Amino acid sequence: MEAELEAWLAQRARALGLDAENVEQADALLLRAYCREVLGELAARGRLAGRQEIGCYAALGRTQN
C-alpha cells in the first residue's frame, strides 16, 4: 500500500507541474492544493489528525482512482 501512496503522490505532483527542483518558484496556490490533497489522504489513513474519510487510495482493495 505504501508503494501505491508513493505513486499517487508523484502523479498528483506531476499533474500540478510540481517537482523538487521547482518548488521555490512554484505558485503558492498549487503548493497549497498539493498539500491539501496530501494531508487529506494522510488523515484518511489515520496518520494525521483530520477527517478520516476514505479517499482514492485509502480504501482497501482499490488500486486505481
Buried (B, 14 or more C-beta within 10 A) or exposed (E): EEEBBEEBBEEBBEEBEBEEEEEEEBEEEBEEBBEEBBBBBBBBBEEEEEEEEEBBBBEEEEEEE
